[in-house]
């Protein structure tokens, strides 16, 4: 983790002249924050994405995966393919109260208040009947 954090810190200093910060959650997610009221350019997003992809290669992990689902079971984060996640819902191993991660947030305030949400409040709500 220390090596990963060093890489993130180094990247953020090089990435932009604006104030940045980051947070690693559940040893699975890297959240990057840019000071408020700064419009992020496409080039900045591409550079950040390329950095995250390089971390995936370096550590043989998946960080940018919008197809599969991460959700909480107790304090543990589970990662499942969508097909398997649907089976978990069908088998009632996952309920409408299960916490998922809202990766559509835009601000640090949203991260702190609306990142971990019940399935019913997420883009996955259509899967729950």
N, CA, C and O atoms as a GROMACS GRO file, in nm:
protein
  516
    1UNK      N    1   0.082  -0.119   0.000
    1UNK     CA    2   0.000   0.000   0.000
    1UNK      C    3   0.087   0.126   0.000
    1UNK      O    4   0.052   0.226  -0.063
    2UNK      N    5   0.198   0.121   0.070
    2UNK     CA    6   0.284   0.239   0.077
    2UNK      C    7   0.337   0.275  -0.062
    2UNK      O    8   0.341   0.393  -0.098
    3UNK      N    9   0.379   0.175  -0.137
    3UNK     CA   10   0.429   0.199  -0.273
    3UNK      C   11   0.319   0.257  -0.361
    3UNK      O   12   0.343   0.350  -0.438
    4UNK      N   13   0.199   0.202  -0.350
    4UNK     CA   14   0.085   0.252  -0.427
    4UNK      C   15   0.057   0.398  -0.392
    4UNK      O   16   0.039   0.481  -0.481
    5UNK      N   17   0.055   0.428  -0.264
    5UNK     CA   18   0.029   0.566  -0.222
    5UNK      C   19   0.137   0.661  -0.273
    5UNK      O   20   0.107   0.774  -0.312
    6UNK      N   21   0.261   0.617  -0.273
    6UNK     CA   22   0.370   0.700  -0.326
    6UNK      C   23   0.347   0.730  -0.474
    6UNK      O   24   0.367   0.842  -0.520
    7UNK      N   25   0.305   0.629  -0.549
    7UNK     CA   26   0.278   0.649  -0.693
    7UNK      C   27   0.163   0.747  -0.713
    7UNK      O   28   0.169   0.833  -0.800
    8UNK      N   29   0.059   0.734  -0.633
    8UNK     CA   30  -0.056   0.823  -0.645
    8UNK      C   31  -0.014   0.967  -0.613
    8UNK      O   32  -0.048   1.059  -0.687
    9UNK      N   33   0.057   0.986  -0.504
    9UNK     CA   34   0.101   1.120  -0.464
    9UNK      C   35   0.188   1.182  -0.574
    9UNK      O   36   0.169   1.298  -0.610
   10UNK      N   37   0.281   1.105  -0.626
   10UNK     CA   38   0.368   1.156  -0.733
   10UNK      C   39   0.286   1.195  -0.855
   10UNK      O   40   0.306   1.302  -0.913
   11UNK      N   41   0.193   1.108  -0.895
   11UNK     CA   42   0.108   1.138  -1.010
   11UNK      C   43   0.030   1.268  -0.989
   11UNK      O   44   0.028   1.353  -1.077
   12UNK      N   45  -0.033   1.282  -0.874
   12UNK     CA   46  -0.118   1.398  -0.850
   12UNK      C   47  -0.040   1.529  -0.855
   12UNK      O   48  -0.092   1.631  -0.902
   13UNK      N   49   0.083   1.527  -0.808
   13UNK     CA   50   0.167   1.647  -0.813
   13UNK      C   51   0.197   1.683  -0.959
   13UNK      O   52   0.201   1.801  -0.994
   14UNK      N   53   0.219   1.582  -1.043
   14UNK     CA   54   0.251   1.605  -1.184
   14UNK      C   55   0.127   1.636  -1.268
   14UNK      O   56   0.136   1.704  -1.371
   15UNK      N   57   0.012   1.587  -1.223
   15UNK     CA   58  -0.111   1.588  -1.304
   15UNK      C   59  -0.166   1.728  -1.325
   15UNK      O   60  -0.208   1.761  -1.436
   16UNK      N   61  -0.166   1.810  -1.223
   16UNK     CA   62  -0.227   1.942  -1.234
   16UNK      C   63  -0.166   2.039  -1.134
   16UNK      O   64  -0.106   1.998  -1.034
   17UNK      N   65  -0.182   2.166  -1.163
   17UNK     CA   66  -0.132   2.269  -1.070
   17UNK      C   67  -0.230   2.295  -0.957
   17UNK      O   68  -0.197   2.364  -0.861
   18UNK      N   69  -0.350   2.240  -0.968
   18UNK     CA   70  -0.455   2.262  -0.868
   18UNK      C   71  -0.436   2.169  -0.748
   18UNK      O   72  -0.366   2.068  -0.756
   19UNK      N   73  -0.500   2.204  -0.638
   19UNK     CA   74  -0.493   2.123  -0.518
   19UNK      C   75  -0.570   1.993  -0.540
   19UNK      O   76  -0.685   1.994  -0.584
   20UNK      N   77  -0.505   1.882  -0.509
   20UNK     CA   78  -0.567   1.751  -0.524
   20UNK      C   79  -0.552   1.673  -0.394
   20UNK      O   80  -0.470   1.704  -0.309
   21UNK      N   81  -0.634   1.572  -0.382
   21UNK     CA   82  -0.620   1.476  -0.273
   21UNK      C   83  -0.676   1.343  -0.322
   21UNK      O   84  -0.733   1.334  -0.430
   22UNK      N   85  -0.657   1.242  -0.242
   22UNK     CA   86  -0.707   1.110  -0.278
   22UNK      C   87  -0.743   1.035  -0.151
   22UNK      O   88  -0.706   1.072  -0.040
   23UNK      N   89  -0.815   0.928  -0.172
   23UNK     CA   90  -0.851   0.841  -0.060
   23UNK      C   91  -0.860   0.698  -0.114
   23UNK      O   92  -0.920   0.675  -0.219
   24UNK      N   93  -0.800   0.605  -0.043
   24UNK     CA   94  -0.812   0.464  -0.078
   24UNK      C   95  -0.913   0.403   0.019
   24UNK      O   96  -0.894   0.408   0.140
   25UNK      N   97  -1.018   0.347  -0.036
   25UNK     CA   98  -1.125   0.289   0.047
   25UNK      C   99  -1.131   0.138   0.028
   25UNK      O  100  -1.124   0.087  -0.084
   26UNK      N  101  -1.142   0.068   0.138
   26UNK     CA  102  -1.159  -0.078   0.140
   26UNK      C  103  -1.047  -0.150   0.065
   26UNK      O  104  -1.066  -0.263   0.019
   27UNK      N  105  -0.933  -0.088   0.052
   27UNK     CA  106  -0.820  -0.144  -0.023
   27UNK      C  107  -0.862  -0.191  -0.162
   27UNK      O  108  -0.807  -0.287  -0.216
   28UNK      N  109  -0.961  -0.122  -0.220
   28UNK     CA  110  -1.014  -0.158  -0.350
   28UNK      C  111  -1.039  -0.037  -0.440
   28UNK      O  112  -1.024  -0.046  -0.562
   29UNK      N  113  -1.077   0.075  -0.381
   29UNK     CA  114  -1.115   0.194  -0.457
   29UNK      C  115  -1.014   0.306  -0.434
   29UNK      O  116  -0.965   0.326  -0.322
   30UNK      N  117  -0.985   0.379  -0.540
   30UNK     CA  118  -0.904   0.499  -0.530
   30UNK      C  119  -0.991   0.615  -0.574
   30UNK      O  120  -1.033   0.623  -0.690
   31UNK      N  121  -1.019   0.706  -0.481
   31UNK     CA  122  -1.097   0.825  -0.513
   31UNK      C  123  -1.000   0.942  -0.523
   31UNK      O  124  -0.918   0.964  -0.434
   32UNK      N  125  -1.011   1.017  -0.632
   32UNK     CA  126  -0.925   1.133  -0.654
   32UNK      C  127  -1.013   1.257  -0.651
   32UNK      O  128  -1.119   1.261  -0.713
   33UNK      N  129  -0.967   1.357  -0.576
   33UNK     CA  130  -1.043   1.480  -0.561
   33UNK      C  131  -0.960   1.598  -0.610
   33UNK      O  132  -0.840   1.607  -0.586
   34UNK      N  133  -1.028   1.687  -0.678
   34UNK     CA  134  -0.966   1.809  -0.730
   34UNK      C  135  -1.035   1.925  -0.660
   34UNK      O  136  -1.155   1.918  -0.631
   35UNK      N  137  -0.962   2.032  -0.633
   35UNK     CA  138  -1.023   2.144  -0.561
   35UNK      C  139  -1.152   2.189  -0.630
   35UNK      O  140  -1.169   2.173  -0.751
   36UNK      N  141  -1.241   2.245  -0.551
   36UNK     CA  142  -1.374   2.282  -0.602
   36UNK      C  143  -1.366   2.388  -0.711
   36UNK      O  144  -1.272   2.467  -0.718
   37UNK      N  145  -1.469   2.387  -0.794
   37UNK     CA  146  -1.489   2.487  -0.900
   37UNK      C  147  -1.383   2.485  -1.009
   37UNK      O  148  -1.361   2.585  -1.077
   38UNK      N  149  -1.318   2.372  -1.025
   38UNK     CA  150  -1.221   2.355  -1.134
   38UNK      C  151  -1.286   2.265  -1.238
   38UNK      O  152  -1.330   2.154  -1.206
   39UNK      N  153  -1.291   2.312  -1.358
   39UNK     CA  154  -1.346   2.229  -1.465
   39UNK      C  155  -1.238   2.134  -1.514
   39UNK      O  156  -1.128   2.175  -1.551
   40UNK      N  157  -1.271   2.007  -1.513
   40UNK     CA  158  -1.175   1.904  -1.553
   40UNK      C  159  -1.185   1.886  -1.704
   40UNK      O  160  -1.293   1.863  -1.758
   41UNK      N  161  -1.072   1.897  -1.769
   41UNK     CA  162  -1.069   1.882  -1.914
   41UNK      C  163  -1.068   1.735  -1.953
   41UNK      O  164  -1.038   1.648  -1.871
   42UNK      N  165  -1.102   1.709  -2.076
   42UNK     CA  166  -1.097   1.574  -2.129
   42UNK      C  167  -0.954   1.519  -2.120
   42UNK      O  168  -0.933   1.402  -2.089
   43UNK      N  169  -0.858   1.605  -2.149
   43UNK     CA  170  -0.717   1.563  -2.142
   43UNK      C  171  -0.680   1.522  -1.999
   43UNK      O  172  -0.610   1.423  -1.980
   44UNK      N  173  -0.727   1.597  -1.900
   44UNK     CA  174  -0.699   1.561  -1.761
   44UNK      C  175  -0.761   1.426  -1.726
   44UNK      O  176  -0.698   1.344  -1.660
   45UNK      N  177  -0.884   1.405  -1.770
   45UNK     CA  178  -0.951   1.277  -1.743
   45UNK      C  179  -0.879   1.162  -1.812
   45UNK      O  180  -0.863   1.055  -1.754
   46UNK      N  181  -0.836   1.185  -1.935
   46UNK     CA  182  -0.762   1.081  -2.008
   46UNK      C  183  -0.631   1.048  -1.936
   46UNK      O  184  -0.594   0.931  -1.925
   47UNK      N  185  -0.562   1.149  -1.889
   47UNK     CA  186  -0.436   1.128  -1.818
   47UNK      C  187  -0.460   1.050  -1.689
   47UNK      O  188  -0.384   0.959  -1.656
   48UNK      N  189  -0.565   1.086  -1.617
   48UNK     CA  190  -0.599   1.014  -1.494
   48UNK      C  191  -0.636   0.870  -1.525
   48UNK      O  192  -0.590   0.778  -1.456
   49UNK      N  193  -0.717   0.849  -1.627
   49UNK     CA  194  -0.755   0.712  -1.666
   49UNK      C  195  -0.634   0.629  -1.704
   49UNK      O  196  -0.623   0.512  -1.666
   50UNK      N  197  -0.543   0.688  -1.778
   50UNK     CA  198  -0.422   0.617  -1.817
   50UNK      C  199  -0.337   0.581  -1.695
   50UNK      O  200  -0.276   0.474  -1.690
   51UNK      N  201  -0.333   0.670  -1.599
   51UNK     CA  202  -0.260   0.641  -1.476
   51UNK      C  203  -0.323   0.523  -1.402
   51UNK      O  204  -0.253   0.432  -1.358
   52UNK      N  205  -0.455   0.525  -1.390
   52UNK     CA  206  -0.525   0.416  -1.322
   52UNK      C  207  -0.503   0.284  -1.396
   52UNK      O  208  -0.482   0.180  -1.334
   53UNK      N  209  -0.507   0.289  -1.529
   53UNK     CA  210  -0.480   0.169  -1.608
   53UNK      C  211  -0.337   0.119  -1.585
   53UNK      O  212  -0.314  -0.002  -1.583
   54UNK      N  213  -0.244   0.210  -1.568
   54UNK     CA  214  -0.106   0.168  -1.542
   54UNK      C  215  -0.096   0.101  -1.404
   54UNK      O  216  -0.018   0.007  -1.387
   55UNK      N  217  -0.174   0.148  -1.307
   55UNK     CA  218  -0.177   0.082  -1.177
   55UNK      C  219  -0.234  -0.059  -1.189
   55UNK      O  220  -0.188  -0.152  -1.124
   56UNK      N  221  -0.336  -0.073  -1.273
   56UNK     CA  222  -0.393  -0.206  -1.296
   56UNK      C  223  -0.286  -0.300  -1.350
   56UNK      O  224  -0.275  -0.415  -1.305
   57UNK      N  225  -0.208  -0.253  -1.445
   57UNK     CA  226  -0.101  -0.335  -1.502
   57UNK      C  227   0.008  -0.366  -1.398
   57UNK      O  228   0.054  -0.480  -1.387
   58UNK      N  229   0.047  -0.265  -1.325
   58UNK     CA  230   0.155  -0.282  -1.226
   58UNK      C  231   0.118  -0.382  -1.116
   58UNK      O  232   0.201  -0.462  -1.073
   59UNK      N  233  -0.007  -0.376  -1.072
   59UNK     CA  234  -0.048  -0.456  -0.956
   59UNK      C  235  -0.140  -0.573  -0.991
   59UNK      O  236  -0.186  -0.646  -0.903
   60UNK      N  237  -0.166  -0.590  -1.121
   60UNK     CA  238  -0.252  -0.701  -1.166
   60UNK      C  239  -0.387  -0.700  -1.092
   60UNK      O  240  -0.432  -0.801  -1.038
   61UNK      N  241  -0.450  -0.582  -1.093
   61UNK     CA  242  -0.579  -0.562  -1.028
   61UNK      C  243  -0.674  -0.493  -1.126
   61UNK      O  244  -0.631  -0.441  -1.229
   62UNK      N  245  -0.801  -0.493  -1.093
   62UNK     CA  246  -0.901  -0.425  -1.174
   62UNK      C  247  -0.954  -0.306  -1.095
   62UNK      O  248  -1.007  -0.322  -0.985
   63UNK      N  249  -0.939  -0.188  -1.152
   63UNK     CA  250  -0.988  -0.067  -1.087
   63UNK      C  251  -1.098   0.001  -1.169
   63UNK      O  252  -1.192   0.058  -1.113
   64UNK      N  253  -1.085  -0.004  -1.299
   64UNK     CA  254  -1.183   0.062  -1.387
   64UNK      C  255  -1.271  -0.044  -1.452
   64UNK      O  256  -1.245  -0.088  -1.564
   65UNK      N  257  -1.373  -0.083  -1.382
   65UNK     CA  258  -1.462  -0.188  -1.433
   65UNK      C  259  -1.606  -0.144  -1.410
   65UNK      O  260  -1.656  -0.149  -1.297
   66UNK      N  261  -1.671  -0.103  -1.515
   66UNK     CA  262  -1.809  -0.056  -1.502
   66UNK      C  263  -1.911  -0.165  -1.531
   66UNK      O  264  -2.031  -0.141  -1.518
   67UNK      N  265  -1.865  -0.282  -1.568
   67UNK     CA  266  -1.956  -0.390  -1.603
   67UNK      C  267  -1.992  -0.476  -1.482
   67UNK      O  268  -2.106  -0.520  -1.468
   68UNK      N  269  -1.895  -0.498  -1.396
   68UNK     CA  270  -1.918  -0.582  -1.280
   68UNK      C  271  -1.958  -0.495  -1.160
   68UNK      O  272  -1.953  -0.372  -1.167
   69UNK      N  273  -1.996  -0.560  -1.051
   69UNK     CA  274  -2.054  -0.488  -0.938
   69UNK      C  275  -1.975  -0.513  -0.811
   69UNK      O  276  -1.937  -0.626  -0.780
   70UNK      N  277  -1.951  -0.406  -0.739
   70UNK     CA  278  -1.896  -0.416  -0.603
   70UNK      C  279  -2.008  -0.380  -0.507
   70UNK      O  280  -2.083  -0.285  -0.528
   71UNK      N  281  -2.019  -0.458  -0.401
   71UNK     CA  282  -2.123  -0.434  -0.302
   71UNK      C  283  -2.073  -0.479  -0.166
   71UNK      O  284  -1.975  -0.553  -0.157
   72UNK      N  285  -2.139  -0.434  -0.062
   72UNK     CA  286  -2.096  -0.467   0.073
   72UNK      C  287  -2.179  -0.581   0.130
   72UNK      O  288  -2.301  -0.587   0.113
   73UNK      N  289  -2.110  -0.669   0.196
   73UNK     CA  290  -2.174  -0.771   0.279
   73UNK      C  291  -2.110  -0.752   0.415
   73UNK      O  292  -1.996  -0.792   0.438
   74UNK      N  293  -2.186  -0.692   0.506
   74UNK     CA  294  -2.128  -0.652   0.633
   74UNK      C  295  -2.026  -0.542   0.605
   74UNK      O  296  -2.057  -0.444   0.537
   75UNK      N  297  -1.908  -0.559   0.658
   75UNK     CA  298  -1.802  -0.460   0.634
   75UNK      C  299  -1.711  -0.499   0.518
   75UNK      O  300  -1.617  -0.427   0.484
   76UNK      N  301  -1.740  -0.612   0.456
   76UNK     CA  302  -1.656  -0.662   0.347
   76UNK      C  303  -1.714  -0.621   0.212
   76UNK      O  304  -1.835  -0.618   0.193
   77UNK      N  305  -1.624  -0.589   0.120
   77UNK     CA  306  -1.665  -0.554  -0.016
   77UNK      C  307  -1.650  -0.677  -0.104
   77UNK      O  308  -1.545  -0.742  -0.106
   78UNK      N  309  -1.756  -0.709  -0.174
   78UNK     CA  310  -1.758  -0.821  -0.267
   78UNK      C  311  -1.755  -0.768  -0.410
   78UNK      O  312  -1.804  -0.658  -0.437
   79UNK      N  313  -1.698  -0.844  -0.499
   79UNK     CA  314  -1.687  -0.807  -0.640
   79UNK      C  315  -1.741  -0.924  -0.721
   79UNK      O  316  -1.691  -1.036  -0.712
   80UNK      N  317  -1.844  -0.898  -0.801
   80UNK     CA  318  -1.907  -1.005  -0.878
   80UNK      C  319  -1.934  -0.961  -1.021
   80UNK      O  320  -1.957  -0.844  -1.048
   81UNK      N  321  -1.930  -1.057  -1.111
   81UNK     CA  322  -1.974  -1.031  -1.248
   81UNK      C  323  -2.124  -1.004  -1.243
   81UNK      O  324  -2.194  -1.056  -1.155
   82UNK      N  325  -2.172  -0.925  -1.336
   82UNK     CA  326  -2.314  -0.887  -1.336
   82UNK      C  327  -2.405  -1.010  -1.338
   82UNK      O  328  -2.507  -1.013  -1.269
   83UNK      N  329  -2.370  -1.109  -1.417
   83UNK     CA  330  -2.452  -1.230  -1.425
   83UNK      C  331  -2.465  -1.295  -1.287
   83UNK      O  332  -2.574  -1.334  -1.247
   84UNK      N  333  -2.354  -1.307  -1.217
   84UNK     CA  334  -2.355  -1.367  -1.082
   84UNK      C  335  -2.430  -1.278  -0.984
   84UNK      O  336  -2.500  -1.328  -0.896
   85UNK      N  337  -2.417  -1.147  -0.998
   85UNK     CA  338  -2.487  -1.054  -0.910
   85UNK      C  339  -2.638  -1.069  -0.926
   85UNK      O  340  -2.712  -1.066  -0.828
   86UNK      N  341  -2.683  -1.085  -1.049
   86UNK     CA  342  -2.826  -1.107  -1.073
   86UNK      C  343  -2.873  -1.237  -1.007
   86UNK      O  344  -2.984  -1.243  -0.954
   87UNK      N  345  -2.790  -1.339  -1.010
   87UNK     CA  346  -2.825  -1.465  -0.942
   87UNK      C  347  -2.835  -1.443  -0.792
   87UNK      O  348  -2.923  -1.500  -0.727
   88UNK      N  349  -2.746  -1.363  -0.736
   88UNK     CA  350  -2.751  -1.333  -0.593
   88UNK      C  351  -2.881  -1.261  -0.556
   88UNK      O  352  -2.939  -1.286  -0.451
   89UNK      N  353  -2.924  -1.173  -0.643
   89UNK     CA  354  -3.052  -1.104  -0.620
   89UNK      C  355  -3.166  -1.204  -0.626
   89UNK      O  356  -3.253  -1.206  -0.539
   90UNK      N  357  -3.165  -1.286  -0.729
   90UNK     CA  358  -3.271  -1.385  -0.747
   90UNK      C  359  -3.279  -1.481  -0.628
   90UNK      O  360  -3.388  -1.519  -0.585
   91UNK      N  361  -3.163  -1.518  -0.575
   91UNK     CA  362  -3.157  -1.610  -0.460
   91UNK      C  363  -3.175  -1.539  -0.326
   91UNK      O  364  -3.168  -1.602  -0.220
   92UNK      N  365  -3.198  -1.408  -0.332
   92UNK     CA  366  -3.218  -1.325  -0.213
   92UNK      C  367  -3.094  -1.319  -0.123
   92UNK      O  368  -3.105  -1.295  -0.003
   93UNK      N  369  -2.977  -1.342  -0.183
   93UNK     CA  370  -2.852  -1.323  -0.110
   93UNK      C  371  -2.815  -1.175  -0.104
   93UNK      O  372  -2.733  -1.133  -0.023
   94UNK      N  373  -2.878  -1.099  -0.193
   94UNK     CA  374  -2.861  -0.954  -0.200
   94UNK      C  375  -3.002  -0.896  -0.196
   94UNK      O  376  -3.092  -0.946  -0.263
   95UNK      N  377  -3.020  -0.792  -0.116
   95UNK     CA  378  -3.153  -0.733  -0.102
   95UNK      C  379  -3.153  -0.587  -0.146
   95UNK      O  380  -3.050  -0.532  -0.183
   96UNK      N  381  -3.270  -0.526  -0.141
   96UNK     CA  382  -3.282  -0.386  -0.178
   96UNK      C  383  -3.205  -0.294  -0.083
   96UNK      O  384  -3.180  -0.178  -0.116
   97UNK      N  385  -3.167  -0.345   0.032
   97UNK     CA  386  -3.091  -0.266   0.130
   97UNK      C  387  -2.940  -0.286   0.115
   97UNK      O  388  -2.862  -0.215   0.179
   98UNK      N  389  -2.899  -0.380   0.032
   98UNK     CA  390  -2.756  -0.405   0.012
   98UNK      C  391  -2.690  -0.277  -0.037
   98UNK      O  392  -2.742  -0.207  -0.124
   99UNK      N  393  -2.575  -0.247   0.018
   99UNK     CA  394  -2.501  -0.125  -0.017
   99UNK      C  395  -2.414  -0.151  -0.140
   99UNK      O  396  -2.337  -0.247  -0.145
  100UNK      N  397  -2.430  -0.062  -0.238
  100UNK     CA  398  -2.346  -0.062  -0.358
  100UNK      C  399  -2.275   0.073  -0.365
  100UNK      O  400  -2.299   0.161  -0.283
  101UNK      N  401  -2.188   0.087  -0.462
  101UNK     CA  402  -2.107   0.207  -0.472
  101UNK      C  403  -2.149   0.290  -0.593
  101UNK      O  404  -2.150   0.240  -0.706
  102UNK      N  405  -2.183   0.414  -0.569
  102UNK     CA  406  -2.230   0.506  -0.671
  102UNK      C  407  -2.109   0.574  -0.736
  102UNK      O  408  -2.057   0.673  -0.684
  103UNK      N  409  -2.067   0.521  -0.847
  103UNK     CA  410  -1.949   0.575  -0.914
  103UNK      C  411  -1.981   0.690  -1.009
  103UNK      O  412  -1.898   0.729  -1.091
  104UNK      N  413  -2.102   0.743  -0.998
  104UNK     CA  414  -2.141   0.858  -1.080
  104UNK      C  415  -2.130   0.989  -1.003
  104UNK      O  416  -2.169   1.094  -1.054
  105UNK      N  417  -2.078   0.984  -0.883
  105UNK     CA  418  -2.066   1.105  -0.803
  105UNK      C  419  -1.967   1.202  -0.868
  105UNK      O  420  -1.877   1.160  -0.941
  106UNK      N  421  -1.984   1.330  -0.840
  106UNK     CA  422  -1.900   1.431  -0.903
  106UNK      C  423  -1.816   1.513  -0.805
  106UNK      O  424  -1.718   1.574  -0.845
  107UNK      N  425  -1.854   1.514  -0.677
  107UNK     CA  426  -1.785   1.600  -0.581
  107UNK      C  427  -1.742   1.520  -0.458
  107UNK      O  428  -1.788   1.408  -0.434
  108UNK      N  429  -1.652   1.581  -0.382
  108UNK     CA  430  -1.608   1.517  -0.258
  108UNK      C  431  -1.724   1.507  -0.160
  108UNK      O  432  -1.737   1.408  -0.087
  109UNK      N  433  -1.809   1.609  -0.157
  109UNK     CA  434  -1.926   1.606  -0.069
  109UNK      C  435  -2.017   1.488  -0.106
  109UNK      O  436  -2.067   1.419  -0.017
  110UNK      N  437  -2.039   1.466  -0.235
  110UNK     CA  438  -2.118   1.350  -0.278
  110UNK      C  439  -2.050   1.220  -0.238
  110UNK      O  440  -2.116   1.125  -0.198
  111UNK      N  441  -1.919   1.217  -0.250
  111UNK     CA  442  -1.844   1.098  -0.209
  111UNK      C  443  -1.871   1.066  -0.062
  111UNK      O  444  -1.892   0.951  -0.025
  112UNK      N  445  -1.871   1.169   0.020
  112UNK     CA  446  -1.889   1.150   0.163
  112UNK      C  447  -2.032   1.117   0.202
  112UNK      O  448  -2.055   1.056   0.306
  113UNK      N  449  -2.129   1.156   0.119
  113UNK     CA  450  -2.270   1.136   0.157
  113UNK      C  451  -2.348   1.040   0.067
  113UNK      O  452  -2.450   0.985   0.109
  114UNK      N  453  -2.302   1.021  -0.055
  114UNK     CA  454  -2.384   0.944  -0.150
  114UNK      C  455  -2.305   0.842  -0.231
  114UNK      O  456  -2.351   0.798  -0.336
  115UNK      N  457  -2.189   0.804  -0.183
  115UNK     CA  458  -2.111   0.705  -0.256
  115UNK      C  459  -2.156   0.564  -0.221
  115UNK      O  460  -2.170   0.480  -0.310
  116UNK      N  461  -2.179   0.538  -0.095
  116UNK     CA  462  -2.229   0.408  -0.052
  116UNK      C  463  -2.379   0.422  -0.032
  116UNK      O  464  -2.426   0.491   0.060
  117UNK      N  465  -2.454   0.356  -0.119
  117UNK     CA  466  -2.600   0.371  -0.118
  117UNK      C  467  -2.669   0.236  -0.133
  117UNK      O  468  -2.610   0.142  -0.186
  118UNK      N  469  -2.793   0.225  -0.086
  118UNK     CA  470  -2.869   0.102  -0.108
  118UNK      C  471  -2.896   0.082  -0.258
  118UNK      O  472  -2.906   0.178  -0.334
  119UNK      N  473  -2.907  -0.042  -0.297
  119UNK     CA  474  -2.932  -0.073  -0.438
  119UNK      C  475  -3.051   0.007  -0.492
  119UNK      O  476  -3.046   0.056  -0.606
  120UNK      N  477  -3.156   0.021  -0.413
  120UNK     CA  478  -3.276   0.091  -0.460
  120UNK      C  479  -3.249   0.236  -0.500
  120UNK      O  480  -3.327   0.294  -0.576
  121UNK      N  481  -3.142   0.294  -0.452
  121UNK     CA  482  -3.107   0.432  -0.487
  121UNK      C  483  -3.002   0.439  -0.596
  121UNK      O  484  -2.954   0.547  -0.629
  122UNK      N  485  -2.966   0.326  -0.652
  122UNK     CA  486  -2.856   0.321  -0.748
  122UNK      C  487  -2.906   0.287  -0.889
  122UNK      O  488  -3.025   0.264  -0.912
  123UNK      N  489  -2.812   0.286  -0.982
  123UNK     CA  490  -2.843   0.249  -1.120
  123UNK      C  491  -2.883   0.102  -1.130
  123UNK      O  492  -2.936   0.060  -1.233
  124UNK      N  493  -2.858   0.024  -1.026
  124UNK     CA  494  -2.894  -0.118  -1.024
  124UNK      C  495  -3.037  -0.144  -0.976
  124UNK      O  496  -3.081  -0.258  -0.971
  125UNK      N  497  -3.109  -0.038  -0.942
  125UNK     CA  498  -3.243  -0.054  -0.883
  125UNK      C  499  -3.338  -0.133  -0.973
  125UNK      O  500  -3.428  -0.201  -0.924
  126UNK      N  501  -3.318  -0.123  -1.103
  126UNK     CA  502  -3.406  -0.197  -1.196
  126UNK      C  503  -3.395  -0.349  -1.180
  126UNK      O  504  -3.481  -0.422  -1.228
  127UNK      N  505  -3.290  -0.396  -1.114
  127UNK     CA  506  -3.271  -0.540  -1.094
  127UNK      C  507  -3.353  -0.593  -0.978
  127UNK      O  508  -3.379  -0.714  -0.969
  128UNK      N  509  -3.395  -0.505  -0.888
  128UNK     CA  510  -3.471  -0.544  -0.769
  128UNK      C  511  -3.618  -0.527  -0.800
  128UNK      O  512  -3.663  -0.422  -0.846
  129UNK      N  513  -3.694  -0.633  -0.775
  129UNK     CA  514  -3.839  -0.626  -0.802
  129UNK      C  515  -3.916  -0.606  -0.675
  129UNK      O  516  -4.039  -0.598  -0.678
   0.00000   0.00000   0.00000
